[in-house]
Amino acid sequence: MATTRPALIGPESLLESDDRPSAWTPPGAPHRLEAAVGSRNDDGTLTVHHYFSGQRRPDNPWLRGDAISTAALGPAALHQRGRPGSAGHELLAYLPEADGLICYAWAVNDPRPLRWRRLGPVDRTPPGPRRPVWDGPSAAREWGTGVVIAVATAATRLRGGLAQPGWVQALVQVDDSIYHLHRQVRAGGVRWLRHACLRLADHEPVLDARERSAKVAQISGERDTQPSGSGRTLSSSESLSGVRGTDLGVRFDHAGRTFLLFGDTHWSGRPWLGTRDAIAEVRNPDAALPEVRFHGSPLSLRGGLGGRVGRVTMREYDVPLDAFSAGAQLYGFFTSNHFRHAQPMGRSVLARATPPVPVIAPQQRHRPVRFRPLATFSDHRFVNVSVQRCGDHLLIWGTGVYRADDVRLARVDLTAPAVSAGLAGGDVRAFLDAREYWAGPGAWSPVDSDALPVLSPGAHGELSVRWVPEVGRYLMLAMAGPDDPAGPAVILRTAVQPWGPWSPRLRLLNWIADGMHPPDAAQRFIRAFADGTDPVGDAVFRQQANSTGAAYAPYIFDTRADGDRLVLRYTLSTWNPYQVVLMRHRLSLAELVGAGSAGMASQRP
């Protein structure tokens, strides 16, 4: 397809290193992926950076290394030379520049932090290994309005338990965004699945909210270490319930009560619980400082779904997503089977609470809150979900692979034949059969592969969508993507219809500027320094204790009208401290609906 956008990658911009990641790596194990990715300069040239990612764990991130060239006229071709494991093993990058084709080298095993060395002009790029054929997705069902510009492929040692000789990995440039995909062979079929986003290039203007979000209080943990804070949390969760630290904090209301679902939780004095998830009840949720009471035992998904594939796991990344009521019953969505098929968060599972109303007892150490898994909901487009009951329909916004996918929309008519009766009896076949996927304006399809993105480009993980009657709109909270022009931000969008069109992005919080380095240091609530001098933060587990903080997983807690403003409260995870905080943001109604918009009129979902 014709385009004026330059290629930032080329067919040979990706490879798997021949060098084993460590001396103890077993033969045949996957090695590190290496990539060369360009970004446009103002003069039309490219700055090409070295990116790399381990394959030992599916959640190993892509990291950006040094710049290889700052004046390239086109994408790089990567090669390697020398004996693996030796000092002579090097990565080579061939780049067209003004004075010809230039070779650069990087010593893989040199312990000193050397930069790429310019070796000089060469006549041509040497022949490399045969590259796998790209037969992946390029249509709107995958990329929305985006256009595939260039692709790089590489064969790797990664198996993922699928009994195949090696997965094909690919970097795909969509407009100016760069995604990593892998090719799965499953049950005799082939599926390309997004694995990560290296760079999200959303060129839509980002609007700044007139005010910044402010932290109200720390919800979980025993002590709030913010310098200007009171020192107490809303839960005193360690002394009362044995919860040292946790994340997420998804609100749902059921049977006239308010609850919060938490993700990977660390329990005091009970290491055998690992990172089992938690639940809490919120007393007086409308209060300025609501009381949060954690249950003293974790969530439990008891019962399988049949066969090896049916096993539901409760390890790290296996977390609760959201919940809804149908009749007197409570249903929840959970991620499960993290690392299955070499991907983070292998699928989402629909489960039912037993009993229907959770019993929350802070001192209860031996009685978990149980959910019974009913069915796999999705292993592709709806692995992370946010759900909203609107009249007779359950609306389900979903993203696929964690922090790498667009947002899509599904719905279920809960009045459809056999749906309610089936749910009440624990049979969800009619519920699953009643799913419809938004396939474009005015179109719904029963086939999930027809689902179109309601927003693109995207690199979403957790998201939160709720209908807000005060403004007659849906509000969506999410985080900005990697290398996003919006920066490290909490982003808000609104829409009158659940599929959009969604408003331009409104930046509520820059968590580095506002959470780590605010003008008043006493307002800092995210650890900014990992050298032992920072009093903000905690030491819940080793990996977290030795790092700075971050912000992720914003979930809408509540909204209320206040004159010509909307007060939005949301939960936010901060990594270090490994806790959940309650945030508040005051938005003018004009910011939400647009000046002169007729959207202020009351509208029904």
Helices and strands as residue ranges (DSSP letters): E 14-16, E 33-40, E 46-53, E 63-72, E 77-81, E 90-97, E 100-107, E 117-122, H 140-143, E 148-155, E 168-174, E 177-186, E 189-199, E 207-208, E 214-218, H 237-241, E 243-245, E 248-254, E 257-262, E 266-267, G 271-273, E 278-283, E 291-294, E 299-301, G 308-310, E 320-326, E 329-336, G 340-342, E 347-354, E 369-378, E 384-390, E 393-399, E 405-413, H 419-424, H 429-433, E 435-438, E 444-445, G 448-450, E 455-460, E 464-468, E 473-479, E 489-495, E 506-510, I 511-516, G 521-523, H 542-545, E 552-562, E 565-573, E 580-588, H 589-593, G 598-600
